[in-house]
């Protein structure tokens, strides 16, 4: 059975384990945002912006991230 967990998450946790101070993944905001953006772009390209994706043909789109 294939794991449902993203490979990037496993690599990220391995990186955090090597940090000598007491930090968790929640302390790495930029890295988490980068991971989210990367996965979101993959989703958009594969399912939304692809020729006649799940919502039909998309001619224009805007992405806005808010905190």
PALODO-222720 format. One record per residue (C-alpha): x negated, y negated, z negated. Coordinates in nm, 3 decimals, padded with zeros to 5 digits. Layout:
       X       Y       Z
       X       Y       Z
...
This chain:
       X       Y       Z
  00.000  00.000  00.000
 -00.135 -00.339  00.097
 -00.165 -00.594 -00.178
  00.072 -00.890 -00.153
 -00.187 -01.110 -00.314
 -00.384 -01.348 -00.090
 -00.751 -01.261 -00.048
 -00.835 -01.627 -00.112
 -00.680 -01.605 -00.459
 -00.903 -01.310 -00.549
 -01.211 -01.496 -00.421
 -01.105 -01.807 -00.612
 -01.068 -01.614 -00.937
 -01.412 -01.456 -00.888
 -01.557 -01.805 -00.845
 -01.387 -01.927 -01.163
 -01.518 -01.629 -01.361
 -01.873 -01.739 -01.275
 -01.817 -02.089 -01.413
 -01.988 -02.097 -01.753
 -01.729 -02.320 -01.922
 -01.379 -02.232 -02.035
 -01.174 -02.326 -01.728
 -00.884 -02.165 -01.544
 -00.756 -02.199 -01.189
 -00.532 -02.483 -01.309
 -00.843 -02.695 -01.370
 -00.944 -02.681 -01.003
 -00.683 -02.910 -00.849
 -00.869 -02.992 -00.527
 -00.939 -02.627 -00.455
 -00.577 -02.531 -00.522
 -00.453 -02.810 -00.296
 -00.693 -02.699 -00.021
 -00.573 -02.340 -00.052
 -00.209 -02.452 -00.038
 -00.272 -02.671  00.267
 -00.451 -02.389  00.448
 -00.170 -02.141  00.387
  00.098 -02.394  00.474
 -00.073 -02.472  00.805
 -00.088 -02.098  00.884
  00.285 -02.069  00.812
  00.364 -02.368  01.032
  00.155 -02.243  01.323
  00.276 -01.883  01.306
  00.649 -01.925  01.243
  00.759 -02.285  01.297
  00.551 -02.447  01.570
  00.503 -02.132  01.776
  00.695 -02.135  02.107
  01.060 -02.106  02.008
  00.981 -02.024  01.646
  01.239 -01.936  01.383
  01.412 -02.275  01.412
  01.375 -02.310  01.788
  01.149 -02.545  01.980
  00.984 -02.810  01.764
  00.883 -03.119  01.958
  00.755 -03.333  01.671
  00.693 -03.286  01.303
  00.551 -03.475  01.006
  00.399 -03.324  00.693
  00.393 -03.526  00.372
  00.249 -03.403  00.045
  00.358 -03.574 -00.276
  00.231 -03.544 -00.628
